Amino acid sequence: MKEPVHIGASSPTARPDLQQLVHEVALGDQEAFAALYDAVAGSVLGVARAVLRDQAQSEEVAQDVLVEVWRTAPRYRPDRGTAINWILTLAHRRAVDRVRSVEAAAARDTKAALLDHRPAYDEVTEQVESRLEREQVRRCLRTLTELQRQSVTLAYYRGLTYREVAEALALPLGTVKTRLRDGLIRLRDCLGVTA
């Protein structure tokens, strides 16, 4: 009696012993690497694709992982797991690293873009505000007594010390300090500055 033929079934082939292939790759056997590559490339690409969701990046990661398998095969420890699990763990880690790298680069680009974006400088507005502030200070200075105004002007606009102001006005130092303090308090109140 004839055995039934299954449509689409391939001829039974023995699955390669991945652990043995990794051992041979560790010894530098290029043919063993070619067989290992053929046996696991699809699975490695599948893991990378599941993490990355981008075909081109998945292919790059899969290629990197298989190169890493070639370079690090001597580090494989059969007592820690199967060869396929070791390879797929490498693939998963490399894919996650790629995601993190892409996210970090995007964050750096965003931060750089925010730092480069400076608000437009409005020179006209700046000049108007400056003029208004100067006019308000002039108006408030007019509210001071003559001695207060002279003391503040000499100290803050001409940069004289208290002693130099006292000498310039031919007044005792204590009187100048009092007039300056009183004048500054009145200016603060007039300008609406809170202490």
ABEGO torsion letter per residue (X at the ends): XBBBBBBGBBBBBBBBBAAAAAAAAAAGBAAAAAAAAAAAAAAAAAAAAAAAGBAAAAAAAAAAAAAAAAAAAAABBAAAEBAAAAAAAAAAAAAAAAAAAAAAAAAAAAAAAAAABBBBBBAAAAAAAAAAAAAAAAAAAAABBAAAAAAAAAAAAAGBBAAAAAAAAGBBAAAAAAAAAAAAAAAAAAAGBBX
